[in-house]
């Protein structure tokens, strides 16, 4: 029972992180037209990570798909890296 609750809590925490990343991404996208080519390139690279996060979020949200805490943990690592990339980009805009 505790394992199920732990995974459920991890899913909720991960989903909240994904929503925050989506908001940050949307804000950055609006400011990109003013950005330098270097910033645009970094954002483009971050887009690859965003696609990975979206896919993993869909898999985690699907109750029919068994997800382990290890899988969610790996997804969180990517999400944290993306969060840092968005911070760097935002500072440069």
KOLVODO-196122 format. One record per residue: y, z, x of N, C-alpha, C in turn; residue in one letter. Coordinates in Angstrom, 2 decimals, decimal comma. Layout:
KOLVODO-196122
ATOM     n.Y     n.Z     n.X    ca.Y    ca.Z    ca.X     c.Y     c.Z     c.X aa
ATOM       Y       Z       X       Y       Z       X       Y       Z       X  a
...
//
This chain:
KOLVODO-196122
ATOM     n.Y     n.Z     n.X    ca.Y    ca.Z    ca.X     c.Y     c.Z     c.X aa
ATOM   -1,20    0,00    0,82    0,00    0,00    0,00    1,26    0,00    0,86  x
ATOM    1,25    0,82    1,92    2,43    0,90    2,78    2,71   -0,43    3,47  x
ATOM    1,66   -1,13    3,85    1,83   -2,43    4,50    2,49   -3,41    3,57  x
ATOM    2,09   -3,40    2,31    2,70   -4,30    1,32    4,18   -3,97    1,14  x
ATOM    4,50   -2,69    1,03    5,90   -2,30    0,89    6,70   -2,68    2,13  x
ATOM    6,09   -2,53    3,31    6,78   -2,89    4,53    7,09   -4,37    4,58  x
ATOM    6,14   -5,21    4,21    6,36   -6,66    4,21    7,40   -7,02    3,15  x
ATOM    7,33   -6,39    1,99    8,31   -6,67    0,92    9,72   -6,33    1,39  x
ATOM    9,88   -5,17    2,04   11,18   -4,78    2,56   11,66   -5,74    3,63  x
ATOM   10,73   -6,17    4,49   11,08   -7,13    5,54   11,52   -8,45    4,93  x
ATOM   10,85   -8,87    3,86   11,23  -10,11    3,18   12,65   -9,98    2,63  x
ATOM   12,94   -8,85    1,99   14,27   -8,65    1,42   15,34   -8,64    2,51  x
ATOM   15,06   -7,96    3,59   15,99   -7,90    4,71   16,22   -9,29    5,30  x
ATOM   15,14  -10,05    5,47   15,25  -11,40    6,01   16,03  -12,30    5,06  x
ATOM   15,77  -12,21    3,77   16,49  -13,03    2,79   17,98  -12,72    2,79  x
ATOM   18,35  -11,45    2,95   19,76  -11,08    3,04   20,39  -11,69    4,28  x
ATOM   19,65  -11,68    5,39   20,14  -12,27    6,63   20,35  -13,78    6,46  x
ATOM   19,42  -14,44    5,80   19,53  -15,89    5,57   20,76  -16,19    4,72  x
ATOM   21,01  -15,40    3,69   22,19  -15,62    2,84   23,48  -15,45    3,64  x
ATOM   23,51  -14,45    4,52   24,69  -14,24    5,37   24,89  -15,44    6,31  x
ATOM   23,79  -15,92    6,88   23,88  -17,09    7,76   24,38  -18,31    7,00  x
ATOM   23,94  -18,48    5,77   24,39  -19,62    4,96   25,89  -19,56    4,75  x
ATOM   26,41  -18,38    4,45   27,85  -18,22    4,25   28,62  -18,54    5,53  x
ATOM   28,15  -18,01    6,66   28,80  -18,28    7,95   28,75  -19,77    8,28  x
ATOM   27,62  -20,39    8,02   27,46  -21,82    8,28   28,43  -22,63    7,45  x
ATOM   28,54  -22,30    6,19   29,45  -23,03    5,30   30,91  -22,90    5,77  x
ATOM   31,29  -21,71    6,20   32,66  -21,49    6,69   32,91  -22,30    7,96  x
ATOM   31,95  -22,30    8,87   32,10  -23,06   10,12   32,19  -24,55    9,85  x
ATOM   31,38  -25,01    8,94   31,37  -26,44    8,61   32,74  -26,90    8,13  x
ATOM   33,43  -26,05    7,38   34,77  -26,38    6,89   35,78  -26,52    8,02  x
ATOM   35,60  -25,75    9,08   36,56  -25,76   10,19   36,21  -26,76   11,29  x
ATOM   35,07  -27,39   11,19   34,62  -28,27   12,27   35,51  -29,48   12,49  x
ATOM   36,16  -29,95   11,47   36,99  -31,15   11,64   38,11  -30,93   12,65  x
ATOM   38,44  -29,68   12,92   39,49  -29,36   13,90   38,90  -29,06   15,28  x
ATOM   37,61  -29,02   15,38   36,96  -28,54   16,59   36,86  -29,61   17,67  x
ATOM   36,68  -29,12   18,88   36,47  -30,02   20,01   35,06  -30,58   19,97  x
ATOM   34,83  -31,60   20,76   33,51  -32,22   20,82   32,45  -31,23   21,29  x
ATOM   32,81  -30,35   22,21   31,87  -29,36   22,73   31,41  -28,41   21,62  x
ATOM   32,32  -27,96   20,80   31,99  -27,07   19,69   31,12  -27,81   18,68  x
ATOM   31,45  -29,05   18,42   30,66  -29,85   17,48   29,22  -30,00   17,98  x
ATOM   29,06  -30,17   19,30   27,72  -30,29   19,87   26,93  -28,99   19,70  x
ATOM   27,59  -27,86   19,95   26,90  -26,58   19,78   26,52  -26,36   18,31  x
ATOM   27,40  -26,76   17,40   27,08  -26,64   15,98   25,89  -27,53   15,62  x
ATOM   25,85  -28,71   16,21   24,74  -29,62   15,95   23,41  -29,00   16,40  x
ATOM   23,43  -28,34   17,55   22,22  -27,67   18,02   21,85  -26,51   17,09  x
ATOM   22,84  -25,81   16,61   22,58  -24,70   15,69   21,99  -25,21   14,38  x
ATOM   22,31  -26,44   14,01   21,76  -27,02   12,79   20,23  -27,11   12,86  x
ATOM   19,69  -27,39   14,04   18,24  -27,42   14,20   17,63  -26,05   13,91  x
ATOM   18,28  -25,01   14,40   17,81  -23,66   14,12   17,96  -23,33   12,64  x
ATOM   19,05  -23,80   12,02   19,26  -23,56   10,60   18,12  -24,18    9,78  x
ATOM   17,70  -25,38   10,15   16,61  -26,03    9,43   15,32  -25,22    9,57  x
ATOM   15,07  -24,66   10,76   13,89  -23,82   10,96   13,96  -22,57   10,07  x
ATOM   15,12  -21,96   10,03   15,30  -20,74    9,24   15,09  -21,04    7,76  x
ATOM   15,65  -22,14    7,27   15,48  -22,48    5,87   14,00  -22,67    5,53  x
ATOM   13,27  -23,34    6,41   11,84  -23,56    6,17   11,09  -22,23    6,15  x
ATOM   11,37  -21,39    7,12   10,70  -20,09    7,18   11,08  -19,23    5,98  x
ATOM   12,33  -19,29    5,56   12,77  -18,51    4,39   12,03  -18,95    3,14  x
ATOM   11,84  -20,25    2,99   11,09  -20,76    1,84    9,65  -20,26    1,88  x
ATOM    9,05  -20,25    3,06    7,67  -19,79    3,20    7,57  -18,30    2,91  x
ATOM    8,54  -17,53    3,39    8,54  -16,08    3,18    8,77  -15,75    1,71  x
ATOM    9,65  -16,50    1,06    9,96  -16,25   -0,35    8,82  -16,62   -1,27  x
ATOM    7,95  -17,51   -0,84    6,83  -17,97   -1,66    5,75  -16,89   -1,66  x
ATOM    5,60  -16,21   -2,79    4,62  -15,13   -2,87    3,19  -15,63   -2,75  x
ATOM    2,97  -16,93   -2,97    1,63  -17,50   -2,86    1,22  -17,65   -1,40  x
ATOM    2,20  -17,66   -0,50    1,93  -17,82    0,93    1,88  -16,44    1,57  x
ATOM    0,79  -16,17    2,24    0,65  -14,88    2,92    1,53  -14,88    4,17  x
ATOM    2,40  -13,90    4,26    3,25  -13,77    5,44    3,00  -12,41    6,08  x
ATOM    2,94  -12,42    7,38    2,71  -11,18    8,12    4,03  -10,67    8,65  x
ATOM    4,03   -9,41    9,03    5,24   -8,85    9,63    5,55   -9,56   10,94  x
ATOM    4,52  -10,07   11,62    4,71  -10,82   12,86    5,46  -12,13   12,59  x
ATOM    5,07  -12,83   11,52    5,72  -14,09   11,14    7,18  -13,84   10,77  x
ATOM    7,41  -12,79    9,97    8,77  -12,46    9,57    9,58  -12,03   10,78  x
ATOM    8,95  -11,28   11,68    9,65  -10,86   12,90   10,07  -12,04   13,75  x
ATOM    9,20  -13,03   13,88    9,55  -14,23   14,65   10,69  -14,98   13,99  x
ATOM   10,67  -15,05   12,66   11,75  -15,72   11,94   13,06  -14,98   12,13  x
ATOM   13,00  -13,66   12,17   14,21  -12,86   12,37   14,81  -13,10   13,75  x
ATOM   13,96  -13,31   14,75   14,46  -13,59   16,10   15,28  -14,88   16,10  x
ATOM   14,75  -15,91   15,46   15,48  -17,18   15,35   16,79  -16,97   14,59  x
ATOM   16,72  -16,20   13,52   17,92  -15,94   12,71   18,99  -15,20   13,52  x
ATOM   18,57  -14,25   14,33   19,53  -13,52   15,17   20,15  -14,43   16,22  x
ATOM   19,36  -15,33   16,79   19,89  -16,30   17,75   20,92  -17,20   17,07  x
ATOM   20,61  -17,61   15,86   21,53  -18,46   15,11   22,81  -17,70   14,77  x
ATOM   22,67  -16,45   14,42   23,83  -15,61   14,12   24,77  -15,55   15,33  x
ATOM   24,20  -15,37   16,51   25,01  -15,33   17,74   25,67  -16,68   18,01  x
ATOM   24,96  -17,76   17,77   25,54  -19,10   17,95   26,72  -19,29   17,01  x
ATOM   26,58  -18,86   15,77   27,67  -18,98   14,80   28,87  -18,14   15,24  x
ATOM   28,63  -16,96   15,80   29,73  -16,13   16,30   30,48  -16,84   17,42  x
ATOM   29,73  -17,43   18,36   30,35  -18,14   19,49   31,19  -19,31   18,98  x
ATOM   30,64  -20,05   18,03   31,35  -21,21   17,49   32,62  -20,74   16,76  x
ATOM   32,50  -19,71   15,96   33,66  -19,20   15,20   34,78  -18,76   16,12  x
ATOM   34,44  -18,13   17,24   35,45  -17,69   18,20   36,21  -18,88   18,80  x
ATOM   35,51  -19,99   18,92   36,12  -21,17   19,55   36,92  -22,01   18,58  x
ATOM   36,80  -21,73   17,30   37,54  -22,53   16,31   38,93  -21,97   16,08  x
//
